[in-house]
């Protein structure tokens, strides 16, 4: 279990403080993969909507913060 002092930005899957191509690579690794759950941390948080699948809803959350950084 990973505990964050501050929650990462939606879409910051690489947890590096910025939503960029590294996060898109992470999302693509789980793209359309079913079976996300609490037990696998919703596919490393790629399933942001927590609906059991990494899909367009999750991509939209990443895209909403594209090139946003957390300072």
CORVEN-V477849 format. One record per residue. RES is the residue in three letters. PSI is psi in whole degrees, -180 to 180 (none if undefined). Layout:
res=RES psi=PSI
res=RES psi=PSI
//
This chain:
res=UNK psi=132
res=UNK psi=132
res=UNK psi=128
res=UNK psi=139
res=UNK psi=-39
res=UNK psi=132
res=UNK psi=134
res=UNK psi=157
res=UNK psi=148
res=UNK psi=126
res=UNK psi=-12
res=UNK psi=75
res=UNK psi=-26
res=UNK psi=-8
res=UNK psi=53
res=UNK psi=10
res=UNK psi=1
res=UNK psi=144
res=UNK psi=112
res=UNK psi=-160
res=UNK psi=-30
res=UNK psi=-37
res=UNK psi=-36
res=UNK psi=-38
res=UNK psi=-44
res=UNK psi=-45
res=UNK psi=-43
res=UNK psi=-27
res=UNK psi=-34
res=UNK psi=4
res=UNK psi=126
res=UNK psi=15
res=UNK psi=123
res=UNK psi=170
res=UNK psi=17
res=UNK psi=147
res=UNK psi=177
res=UNK psi=-32
res=UNK psi=-28
res=UNK psi=24
res=UNK psi=41
res=UNK psi=54
res=UNK psi=60
res=UNK psi=39
res=UNK psi=6
res=UNK psi=-31
res=UNK psi=75
res=UNK psi=-30
res=UNK psi=-11
res=UNK psi=42
res=UNK psi=9
res=UNK psi=4
res=UNK psi=143
res=UNK psi=114
res=UNK psi=-160
res=UNK psi=-33
res=UNK psi=-42
res=UNK psi=-38
res=UNK psi=-40
res=UNK psi=-37
res=UNK psi=-40
res=UNK psi=-46
res=UNK psi=-32
res=UNK psi=-26
res=UNK psi=15
res=UNK psi=129
res=UNK psi=20
res=UNK psi=140
res=UNK psi=154
res=UNK psi=106
res=UNK psi=none
//
